[in-house]
Amino acid sequence: ENTGVLAVTHLYSPTIVRFGALWMALLAFCPKFNALCGSIPQAVLGGVGILLYGMVTSTGIRTLVDNHVDFSQPRNLCIAAAILILGVGGAAITLGTITLSGMAFAAIAGIILHFVLPGREKI
């Protein structure tokens, strides 16, 4: 969500982000603030979630475009498709007591595919 908030507010100063994090940590111990947050309707939270995750997605797509990722190459298309489907589709994997789901699972799968699929550029 942090990426989405930064994209919406255009406040990229580490000092402001640290202050906001400290403020939220302190407010977590305030029962009245917790009750206020608990009274927010699910529809409003859903709308905010759509906005924030949409901003994260848009930022990721902009990064791909800015770095001139060539989606005419099947390798790049396969990696991007796998990440999108695993992340959006809610896929999950359990390894012992650890469960990876959503974006965490999609990111790790993308990294593994990057190193496993042939055609990777040599650095």
C-alpha positions as CSV (number, residue, x, y, z in Angstrom):
1,E,0.0,0.0,0.0
2,N,2.9,2.3,0.6
3,T,3.7,2.6,-3.1
4,G,0.1,3.5,-3.8
5,V,0.1,6.2,-1.0
6,L,3.3,7.7,-2.3
7,A,2.0,7.8,-5.9
8,V,-1.3,9.5,-4.8
9,T,0.2,12.0,-2.4
10,H,3.5,12.7,-4.2
11,L,5.2,13.0,-0.8
12,Y,8.5,11.1,-1.2
13,S,10.5,12.6,1.7
14,P,11.8,9.8,4.0
15,T,11.3,12.2,6.9
16,I,7.6,12.5,6.2
17,V,7.2,8.7,5.7
18,R,9.0,8.1,9.0
19,F,6.8,10.6,10.8
20,G,3.7,9.0,9.4
21,A,4.8,5.5,10.4
22,L,5.6,6.7,13.9
23,W,2.2,8.5,14.1
24,M,0.3,5.3,13.0
25,A,2.3,3.2,15.5
26,L,1.3,5.5,18.3
27,L,-2.4,5.6,17.2
28,A,-2.5,1.8,17.2
29,F,-2.6,2.0,21.0
30,C,-5.5,4.4,21.1
31,P,-8.8,2.5,21.5
32,K,-10.9,5.4,20.2
33,F,-8.9,5.6,17.0
34,N,-9.2,1.8,16.6
35,A,-13.0,2.1,17.1
36,L,-13.1,4.8,14.5
37,C,-11.2,2.7,12.0
38,G,-13.5,-0.2,12.8
39,S,-16.5,1.9,12.0
40,I,-15.5,2.5,8.4
41,P,-17.9,0.7,6.0
42,Q,-16.5,-2.3,4.0
43,A,-17.5,-0.6,0.8
44,V,-15.2,2.4,1.6
45,L,-12.3,0.2,2.5
46,G,-12.8,-1.8,-0.7
47,G,-12.8,1.4,-2.7
48,V,-9.6,2.6,-1.0
49,G,-8.0,-0.9,-1.6
50,I,-8.9,-0.8,-5.3
51,L,-7.3,2.7,-5.6
52,L,-4.1,1.7,-3.7
53,Y,-3.6,-1.6,-5.4
54,G,-4.4,0.0,-8.8
55,M,-1.7,2.6,-8.1
56,V,0.8,-0.2,-7.2
57,T,0.0,-1.9,-10.5
58,S,0.2,1.3,-12.5
59,T,3.6,2.1,-10.9
60,G,4.8,-1.4,-11.8
61,I,3.6,-1.0,-15.4
62,R,5.2,2.4,-15.7
63,T,8.5,0.9,-14.5
64,L,8.3,-1.7,-17.2
65,V,7.6,0.9,-19.8
66,D,10.4,3.2,-18.6
67,N,12.9,0.4,-18.7
68,H,11.8,-0.6,-22.2
69,V,10.9,-4.2,-21.4
70,D,10.3,-5.9,-24.7
71,F,7.0,-7.9,-24.5
72,S,7.4,-9.2,-28.0
73,Q,9.9,-11.7,-26.5
74,P,8.0,-14.8,-25.3
75,R,10.3,-15.0,-22.2
76,N,9.3,-11.6,-20.9
77,L,5.7,-12.2,-21.8
78,C,5.6,-15.5,-19.9
79,I,7.2,-14.1,-16.8
80,A,4.9,-11.1,-16.7
81,A,1.8,-13.3,-17.3
82,A,2.8,-15.7,-14.6
83,I,3.3,-12.8,-12.1
84,L,0.0,-11.2,-13.0
85,I,-2.0,-14.4,-12.8
86,L,-0.4,-15.6,-9.5
87,G,-0.7,-12.2,-7.9
88,V,-4.3,-11.3,-9.0
89,G,-5.6,-14.9,-8.9
90,G,-4.8,-15.4,-5.3
91,A,-2.6,-18.4,-5.7
92,A,-0.8,-19.7,-2.6
93,I,1.8,-22.2,-1.7
94,T,2.6,-23.6,1.8
95,L,6.1,-24.6,2.7
96,G,6.1,-26.1,6.1
97,T,4.6,-23.5,8.4
98,I,5.1,-20.6,5.9
99,T,2.3,-19.8,3.5
100,L,3.1,-17.5,0.5
101,S,0.2,-15.9,-1.2
102,G,-0.7,-13.0,-3.5
103,M,2.0,-10.6,-4.4
104,A,4.7,-12.4,-2.3
105,F,4.2,-15.6,-4.1
106,A,4.0,-13.9,-7.5
107,A,7.2,-12.0,-6.9
108,I,9.1,-15.1,-5.9
109,A,7.8,-17.0,-8.8
110,G,8.8,-14.2,-11.2
111,I,12.3,-14.2,-9.8
112,I,12.6,-17.9,-10.1
113,L,11.3,-17.8,-13.7
114,H,13.8,-15.1,-14.5
115,F,16.7,-17.3,-13.6
116,V,15.2,-20.6,-14.9
117,L,13.9,-19.7,-18.3
118,P,16.4,-19.6,-21.2
119,G,17.3,-16.4,-22.9
120,R,18.4,-14.2,-20.0
121,E,20.7,-11.4,-20.8
122,K,24.2,-11.8,-19.4
123,I,25.3,-9.0,-17.1
